[in-house]
Amino acid sequence: MPKKTKPQRNTLLVHAGEPKPRIGGAVVLPVFQSSTFEYDGQSSYHDLKYIRLNNTPNHQTLHAKLAAVEQAEAALVTGSGMAAISTTLLTVLKAGDHLLIQKGLYGGTQDLVTTELPALGIEVSFFDGDRPETWESQLRSQTRAIYVESMSNPLLDIPDLAAVVSFARQHGLVSLIDNTFPSPVNFRPCALGFDLSLHSATKYLNGHSDIVAGAVIGSRPLVDKVLHRLNHLGGSLDPHACFLFHRGVKTLELRMRQHNASALAIATYLESHDGVEKVYYPGLASHPRHARAKELFDGFSGMLSFELAGGAEAADHLFRRLQFPAVAPSLGGVETLITRPATTSHAGMSPEARREAGIGDGLIRLSVGIEDAADLIADLEQGLGIS
């Protein structure tokens, strides 16, 4: 009898978590658009079948699939990426606690931790992800968790993730990471030792710009705690959105291969263009954390940022001339999106805070889709030309 091998990621994305036997023989899991289900002897409130409790067949299939793909014990889907982040933080922190969090965050997370958490009596300190030797000086007796992004938004910086895991274990902290940009195809934080990996599933996990969703992936005890808090806060994902998420995630590996390859080609082109002052992409040898990215990641994702010599005016000029990229916020879809973070993802930050974070008004963020890279480069070439 041939030796049974562990399924590879493409196979897991299609088959992990699928009901057996298939429900009614349906090859595609149906949408269970029922708010409530018959009582079946459950002894716990959280085990009752109910949409808000995130345990319909549509939810459960996604949970099993995401856990398998990110090599974790358990997973949970939520109503948005911010629901995943906020619910997780409110699970591991309470009034009087202290959070260590990386500088240079996604604007929504930045706003959450600087406004909402302090209002709840939770203190926050920002640390430099590249200087582990400074972290211990920021510890307090009430520090409970440490939070980083695997690739920062929008400058694609990569903190010392292995040091974060080691530091968290040494000091008994819950380690949290936003893994939206790499996706589980390029990086699996739980395998490195992170307690919880968070995603805006609106982006690469779903990949089609047609739902808003989030995910929490990691150790079963912690995921269960987040689930119970989510059940109370109500940030559940509708079964029809689960269905679309389920459909989208099956092609994650295929899509990420194209995103990775095209973004590297475009970043290389932009770096050689006279009108481009700087390109931020960890796949480039010029990126200050390129060696770290090569060690940690299987690919460098489809996200890059760049600065034009003419600043915001030159960026807006480029946007008007482009044929293929849509000028729109968000990222991770099959279509290429382009935006200025100062007016979208980081608009909630003050101009001073943006400048301090290195996010100028002329910074351009490009989410490279799955179009042919040669077509996108030709479009950028004509867009960057003199009118």
MOSULQUI-V722458 format. One record per pair of residues at least 6 apart in sequence whose ideal C-beta (glycine too) atoms are under 7 Angstrom apart, sorted by the first residue. I is the first residue (numbers start at 1). GAP is how many residues later the second one is. D is the distance in Angstrom with one decimal. If there is no record, write none. Layout:
BEGIN
i->[I | I]
gap->[GAP | GAP]
d->[D | D]
END
This chain:
BEGIN
i->[7 | 9 | 9 | 9 | 10 | 12 | 12 | 13 | 13 | 13 | 13 | 13 | 13 | 14 | 16 | 16 | 16 | 16 | 17 | 17 | 17 | 17 | 17 | 18 | 18 | 19 | 19 | 19 | 23 | 23 | 29 | 29 | 29 | 29 | 31 | 31 | 31 | 31 | 32 | 32 | 32 | 32 | 33 | 33 | 35 | 35 | 36 | 37 | 37 | 42 | 46 | 46 | 46 | 46 | 49 | 49 | 51 | 51 | 52 | 52 | 52 | 53 | 54 | 54 | 54 | 54 | 54 | 54 | 54 | 56 | 58 | 58 | 58 | 58 | 59 | 59 | 59 | 61 | 62 | 62 | 62 | 62 | 63 | 63 | 63 | 63 | 65 | 66 | 66 | 66 | 67 | 67 | 67 | 67 | 69 | 70 | 70 | 70 | 70 | 70 | 71 | 71 | 71 | 72 | 72 | 72 | 72 | 73 | 73 | 74 | 74 | 74 | 75 | 75 | 75 | 75 | 76 | 76 | 76 | 76 | 76 | 76 | 77 | 77 | 77 | 77 | 77 | 77 | 77 | 78 | 78 | 78 | 78 | 78 | 78 | 78 | 78 | 78 | 79 | 79 | 79 | 79 | 79 | 80 | 80 | 80 | 80 | 81 | 81 | 81 | 81 | 81 | 81 | 82 | 83 | 83 | 84 | 84 | 84 | 84 | 84 | 85 | 85 | 85 | 86 | 87 | 87 | 87 | 87 | 87 | 88 | 88 | 88 | 88 | 88 | 89 | 90 | 91 | 91 | 91 | 92 | 92 | 92 | 93 | 93 | 93 | 93 | 95 | 95 | 95 | 96 | 96 | 97 | 97 | 97 | 98 | 98 | 98 | 98 | 98 | 98 | 99 | 99 | 99 | 99 | 99 | 99 | 99 | 100 | 100 | 100 | 100 | 100 | 100 | 101 | 101 | 101 | 101 | 102 | 102 | 102 | 102 | 102 | 102 | 103 | 103 | 103 | 103 | 104 | 104 | 104 | 104 | 105 | 105 | 106 | 106 | 106 | 106 | 107 | 107 | 107 | 107 | 107 | 110 | 111 | 113 | 114 | 117 | 118 | 125 | 127 | 127 | 127 | 128 | 129 | 129 | 129 | 129 | 130 | 130 | 132 | 132 | 132 | 135 | 139 | 143 | 144 | 144 | 145 | 145 | 145 | 146 | 146 | 146 | 146 | 146 | 146 | 147 | 148 | 148 | 148 | 148 | 149 | 149 | 150 | 150 | 150 | 150 | 150 | 150 | 150 | 150 | 151 | 151 | 151 | 151 | 151 | 151 | 153 | 153 | 154 | 154 | 154 | 154 | 154 | 154 | 155 | 155 | 155 | 156 | 156 | 156 | 156 | 156 | 156 | 157 | 158 | 158 | 158 | 158 | 161 | 161 | 162 | 164 | 165 | 165 | 165 | 165 | 168 | 174 | 175 | 175 | 176 | 176 | 176 | 177 | 177 | 177 | 177 | 178 | 179 | 179 | 179 | 179 | 179 | 180 | 180 | 180 | 181 | 181 | 182 | 182 | 183 | 183 | 183 | 183 | 185 | 185 | 185 | 185 | 185 | 186 | 186 | 186 | 186 | 186 | 187 | 187 | 189 | 190 | 190 | 190 | 194 | 195 | 195 | 195 | 196 | 196 | 196 | 196 | 197 | 197 | 198 | 199 | 199 | 199 | 200 | 201 | 201 | 201 | 201 | 202 | 202 | 202 | 202 | 203 | 203 | 203 | 204 | 204 | 204 | 205 | 205 | 205 | 205 | 206 | 206 | 206 | 206 | 206 | 207 | 207 | 207 | 207 | 207 | 207 | 207 | 208 | 208 | 208 | 209 | 209 | 209 | 210 | 211 | 211 | 211 | 213 | 213 | 213 | 216 | 216 | 230 | 255 | 255 | 256 | 258 | 259 | 259 | 259 | 259 | 260 | 260 | 260 | 260 | 261 | 262 | 262 | 262 | 262 | 263 | 263 | 263 | 263 | 263 | 263 | 263 | 264 | 264 | 265 | 265 | 266 | 266 | 266 | 266 | 266 | 267 | 267 | 267 | 267 | 267 | 268 | 269 | 270 | 270 | 270 | 271 | 271 | 271 | 273 | 275 | 275 | 275 | 276 | 276 | 277 | 277 | 277 | 278 | 278 | 279 | 279 | 280 | 280 | 280 | 281 | 281 | 281 | 282 | 282 | 282 | 282 | 283 | 284 | 293 | 302 | 302 | 303 | 303 | 304 | 304 | 305 | 305 | 305 | 306 | 307 | 307 | 307 | 308 | 308 | 308 | 308 | 308 | 311 | 311 | 312 | 312 | 312 | 314 | 315 | 315 | 315 | 318 | 318 | 319 | 319 | 321 | 321 | 322 | 322 | 322 | 323 | 324 | 324 | 324 | 324 | 324 | 325 | 325 | 325 | 326 | 326 | 327 | 327 | 328 | 328 | 329 | 329 | 329 | 330 | 331 | 331 | 332 | 333 | 334 | 334 | 335 | 336 | 336 | 336 | 336 | 336 | 336 | 337 | 338 | 338 | 339 | 340 | 340 | 341 | 341 | 341 | 342 | 342 | 342 | 342 | 346 | 346 | 368]
gap->[8 | 60 | 176 | 244 | 243 | 56 | 57 | 52 | 56 | 236 | 237 | 239 | 240 | 236 | 48 | 49 | 52 | 53 | 44 | 45 | 47 | 48 | 51 | 11 | 43 | 10 | 38 | 42 | 6 | 7 | 28 | 29 | 32 | 217 | 27 | 208 | 209 | 212 | 24 | 25 | 26 | 207 | 206 | 207 | 15 | 16 | 14 | 12 | 13 | 6 | 7 | 181 | 182 | 185 | 6 | 7 | 185 | 188 | 179 | 182 | 184 | 178 | 22 | 23 | 173 | 176 | 177 | 182 | 183 | 183 | 181 | 184 | 185 | 188 | 18 | 178 | 183 | 185 | 15 | 180 | 183 | 184 | 11 | 12 | 13 | 14 | 184 | 9 | 149 | 151 | 6 | 7 | 8 | 150 | 115 | 114 | 118 | 120 | 127 | 147 | 117 | 119 | 120 | 118 | 125 | 145 | 146 | 146 | 147 | 144 | 146 | 149 | 140 | 141 | 142 | 148 | 139 | 140 | 147 | 150 | 151 | 154 | 124 | 136 | 137 | 138 | 160 | 165 | 168 | 6 | 9 | 135 | 136 | 137 | 138 | 152 | 157 | 159 | 134 | 135 | 156 | 157 | 158 | 122 | 132 | 133 | 134 | 99 | 118 | 119 | 120 | 121 | 133 | 26 | 131 | 152 | 114 | 115 | 130 | 131 | 132 | 24 | 27 | 113 | 26 | 139 | 142 | 143 | 146 | 148 | 88 | 108 | 110 | 128 | 138 | 28 | 139 | 134 | 135 | 138 | 52 | 53 | 82 | 6 | 29 | 51 | 52 | 25 | 26 | 27 | 25 | 46 | 25 | 45 | 47 | 25 | 27 | 42 | 44 | 45 | 46 | 14 | 18 | 23 | 25 | 45 | 46 | 48 | 25 | 27 | 35 | 38 | 43 | 46 | 12 | 23 | 25 | 46 | 25 | 27 | 45 | 46 | 47 | 57 | 23 | 24 | 25 | 26 | 48 | 51 | 53 | 253 | 44 | 47 | 43 | 47 | 72 | 239 | 238 | 239 | 240 | 241 | 242 | 239 | 237 | 11 | 10 | 7 | 6 | 13 | 7 | 8 | 11 | 6 | 19 | 28 | 30 | 31 | 29 | 30 | 28 | 31 | 35 | 32 | 32 | 30 | 29 | 30 | 28 | 29 | 31 | 18 | 21 | 22 | 27 | 29 | 30 | 29 | 11 | 13 | 16 | 29 | 28 | 29 | 11 | 27 | 28 | 29 | 31 | 32 | 37 | 39 | 7 | 30 | 31 | 131 | 150 | 152 | 28 | 192 | 151 | 187 | 191 | 205 | 209 | 211 | 125 | 150 | 203 | 124 | 125 | 126 | 147 | 148 | 149 | 132 | 124 | 131 | 134 | 135 | 31 | 135 | 30 | 11 | 10 | 27 | 28 | 29 | 7 | 21 | 19 | 20 | 19 | 20 | 22 | 12 | 17 | 20 | 21 | 20 | 8 | 10 | 18 | 19 | 20 | 19 | 20 | 23 | 120 | 122 | 115 | 119 | 21 | 22 | 69 | 73 | 67 | 68 | 71 | 113 | 114 | 70 | 111 | 112 | 113 | 115 | 109 | 110 | 8 | 7 | 27 | 28 | 24 | 23 | 24 | 27 | 20 | 21 | 22 | 26 | 20 | 21 | 18 | 6 | 15 | 16 | 14 | 12 | 13 | 14 | 44 | 9 | 10 | 11 | 128 | 127 | 128 | 129 | 48 | 52 | 128 | 10 | 40 | 44 | 47 | 7 | 38 | 39 | 42 | 43 | 41 | 44 | 45 | 48 | 125 | 126 | 127 | 40 | 125 | 126 | 121 | 124 | 126 | 34 | 30 | 33 | 34 | 24 | 28 | 32 | 7 | 10 | 6 | 79 | 115 | 43 | 112 | 42 | 43 | 109 | 111 | 39 | 40 | 41 | 42 | 112 | 40 | 106 | 111 | 114 | 18 | 37 | 38 | 39 | 40 | 41 | 105 | 19 | 36 | 108 | 112 | 38 | 102 | 107 | 110 | 111 | 12 | 14 | 16 | 17 | 37 | 16 | 108 | 6 | 9 | 36 | 8 | 13 | 15 | 111 | 33 | 34 | 109 | 30 | 32 | 30 | 31 | 32 | 28 | 29 | 25 | 27 | 24 | 25 | 26 | 6 | 19 | 23 | 7 | 8 | 11 | 18 | 17 | 6 | 7 | 65 | 66 | 28 | 64 | 62 | 64 | 58 | 59 | 60 | 58 | 53 | 55 | 56 | 6 | 7 | 10 | 54 | 56 | 50 | 51 | 28 | 49 | 50 | 48 | 25 | 47 | 49 | 65 | 66 | 8 | 19 | 61 | 62 | 16 | 57 | 61 | 56 | 12 | 47 | 51 | 52 | 55 | 11 | 12 | 13 | 9 | 11 | 11 | 12 | 9 | 11 | 10 | 15 | 16 | 7 | 6 | 36 | 35 | 36 | 35 | 36 | 34 | 30 | 31 | 32 | 33 | 35 | 40 | 30 | 26 | 28 | 26 | 23 | 24 | 18 | 22 | 24 | 12 | 17 | 19 | 21 | 8 | 13 | 8]
d->[6.9 | 6.1 | 6.8 | 5.5 | 4.9 | 4.8 | 5.3 | 7.0 | 6.0 | 6.2 | 5.2 | 5.6 | 6.0 | 5.2 | 6.0 | 4.5 | 3.8 | 6.8 | 4.5 | 6.9 | 3.0 | 3.9 | 6.8 | 6.9 | 6.3 | 6.7 | 6.5 | 6.7 | 6.9 | 6.3 | 6.7 | 6.7 | 5.7 | 6.3 | 6.5 | 5.4 | 5.4 | 4.6 | 4.6 | 5.2 | 5.4 | 5.2 | 5.4 | 6.3 | 6.8 | 5.0 | 5.5 | 3.3 | 7.0 | 5.3 | 6.1 | 7.0 | 5.6 | 5.8 | 6.0 | 6.9 | 6.1 | 6.4 | 6.5 | 6.1 | 4.9 | 5.2 | 6.6 | 6.9 | 6.4 | 6.5 | 6.9 | 5.0 | 7.0 | 5.3 | 4.3 | 3.7 | 5.9 | 6.8 | 6.1 | 6.9 | 5.8 | 6.3 | 5.1 | 5.8 | 6.1 | 5.7 | 6.9 | 4.7 | 6.1 | 6.7 | 6.6 | 3.8 | 5.7 | 5.6 | 6.4 | 5.3 | 4.1 | 6.2 | 4.8 | 4.3 | 5.0 | 5.9 | 6.0 | 4.8 | 5.0 | 5.9 | 4.7 | 4.1 | 7.0 | 4.8 | 5.3 | 5.4 | 4.2 | 7.0 | 4.2 | 4.0 | 6.2 | 6.8 | 4.4 | 6.6 | 6.8 | 4.6 | 5.4 | 6.0 | 5.2 | 6.9 | 6.7 | 6.0 | 6.9 | 5.4 | 4.8 | 6.6 | 6.8 | 4.5 | 6.6 | 6.8 | 3.9 | 6.8 | 6.7 | 6.2 | 5.1 | 6.0 | 7.0 | 6.9 | 4.3 | 5.8 | 5.2 | 7.0 | 4.8 | 6.5 | 5.1 | 6.7 | 6.5 | 2.6 | 6.8 | 5.9 | 4.2 | 5.5 | 5.2 | 3.4 | 5.0 | 6.7 | 3.2 | 6.0 | 5.0 | 5.8 | 6.8 | 5.6 | 6.0 | 5.8 | 5.4 | 4.8 | 5.8 | 5.8 | 6.4 | 6.1 | 6.1 | 5.7 | 5.4 | 6.8 | 6.1 | 5.2 | 4.8 | 4.5 | 6.1 | 4.9 | 4.7 | 6.0 | 5.0 | 5.7 | 6.2 | 6.0 | 3.3 | 6.6 | 5.9 | 5.9 | 5.5 | 5.4 | 4.6 | 4.7 | 6.9 | 4.8 | 4.7 | 4.4 | 6.7 | 6.8 | 6.9 | 6.3 | 4.9 | 7.0 | 5.4 | 6.4 | 5.7 | 5.5 | 7.0 | 6.1 | 6.1 | 4.5 | 5.8 | 5.8 | 5.8 | 4.4 | 6.4 | 4.7 | 6.6 | 4.3 | 6.3 | 5.6 | 4.7 | 6.8 | 6.1 | 7.0 | 4.6 | 6.3 | 5.9 | 5.3 | 6.4 | 7.0 | 6.9 | 4.3 | 7.0 | 6.4 | 4.9 | 3.8 | 6.9 | 5.2 | 5.5 | 6.1 | 4.6 | 4.9 | 6.8 | 5.7 | 6.8 | 5.0 | 6.8 | 5.5 | 5.6 | 6.1 | 6.0 | 7.0 | 2.6 | 6.2 | 6.4 | 6.2 | 5.6 | 4.1 | 6.5 | 5.7 | 6.2 | 6.4 | 6.5 | 6.5 | 5.6 | 4.2 | 5.9 | 6.1 | 6.8 | 5.3 | 4.9 | 5.6 | 7.0 | 4.5 | 5.0 | 6.8 | 5.5 | 5.3 | 6.9 | 4.4 | 6.6 | 5.7 | 6.9 | 4.9 | 6.4 | 5.2 | 5.6 | 6.6 | 5.9 | 3.9 | 6.0 | 6.8 | 6.4 | 7.0 | 6.8 | 6.3 | 4.7 | 4.5 | 6.6 | 6.6 | 6.6 | 4.3 | 5.1 | 6.1 | 5.8 | 4.6 | 6.0 | 5.5 | 6.4 | 6.7 | 6.4 | 6.5 | 5.9 | 4.2 | 5.4 | 5.5 | 6.4 | 6.1 | 6.7 | 6.1 | 5.8 | 5.8 | 3.9 | 6.1 | 3.8 | 5.1 | 4.8 | 4.8 | 6.8 | 5.2 | 6.6 | 4.7 | 4.9 | 5.6 | 6.8 | 5.0 | 6.2 | 5.4 | 4.6 | 6.7 | 5.9 | 5.1 | 4.7 | 5.4 | 5.1 | 5.4 | 5.8 | 5.3 | 4.1 | 6.6 | 6.5 | 5.7 | 6.0 | 5.3 | 4.0 | 6.8 | 6.7 | 6.5 | 4.7 | 5.0 | 4.3 | 5.9 | 6.2 | 5.0 | 4.3 | 5.8 | 6.6 | 5.5 | 7.0 | 5.4 | 5.8 | 5.7 | 6.0 | 7.0 | 3.8 | 5.7 | 4.5 | 5.8 | 5.8 | 5.7 | 6.3 | 4.2 | 5.8 | 3.9 | 5.5 | 4.9 | 6.0 | 6.6 | 4.8 | 5.8 | 6.5 | 6.9 | 5.3 | 2.9 | 6.7 | 6.6 | 4.0 | 6.4 | 6.9 | 5.4 | 6.5 | 6.2 | 6.7 | 5.0 | 4.0 | 6.6 | 4.8 | 6.9 | 6.6 | 5.3 | 6.1 | 6.1 | 6.3 | 5.1 | 5.9 | 6.1 | 6.7 | 3.6 | 6.8 | 6.0 | 4.6 | 5.0 | 6.1 | 5.4 | 5.8 | 5.3 | 6.0 | 5.1 | 6.9 | 6.8 | 5.9 | 6.5 | 4.4 | 6.5 | 3.0 | 5.9 | 6.7 | 3.7 | 6.0 | 6.5 | 6.6 | 6.9 | 6.8 | 4.9 | 3.9 | 6.7 | 6.7 | 6.8 | 6.6 | 4.5 | 6.9 | 5.5 | 4.3 | 4.5 | 6.4 | 4.4 | 6.8 | 6.8 | 5.9 | 6.3 | 6.0 | 6.0 | 5.4 | 3.7 | 6.3 | 5.5 | 4.9 | 6.9 | 5.0 | 4.9 | 4.9 | 5.2 | 4.6 | 6.2 | 6.7 | 6.2 | 5.9 | 5.6 | 5.2 | 5.5 | 6.1 | 4.7 | 6.6 | 5.3 | 6.4 | 4.7 | 6.5 | 4.6 | 6.3 | 4.3 | 6.7 | 6.2 | 6.6 | 4.1 | 5.9 | 6.0 | 3.8 | 5.0 | 3.5 | 6.5 | 6.1 | 6.2 | 4.2 | 6.2 | 5.9 | 5.3 | 7.0 | 5.8 | 6.4 | 4.7 | 5.5 | 6.7 | 5.9 | 5.7 | 4.1 | 5.9 | 6.9 | 6.1 | 6.9 | 6.6 | 3.5 | 6.9 | 4.3 | 4.4 | 6.7 | 5.6 | 5.2 | 5.1 | 4.8 | 6.2 | 4.8 | 6.5 | 6.7 | 4.1 | 6.8 | 5.7 | 4.6 | 5.1 | 5.9 | 6.1 | 6.6 | 6.1 | 5.0 | 4.2 | 6.2 | 4.2 | 6.2 | 5.4 | 5.7 | 6.4 | 5.1 | 6.5 | 5.5 | 3.9 | 6.3 | 6.5 | 6.0 | 3.6 | 6.2 | 6.3 | 5.2 | 4.8 | 4.5 | 6.9 | 6.5 | 5.6 | 3.9 | 6.1 | 6.1 | 4.4 | 6.4 | 5.2 | 5.5 | 6.5 | 6.1 | 5.5 | 5.8 | 5.3 | 6.0 | 6.2 | 4.8 | 6.7 | 5.7 | 5.5 | 6.9]
END
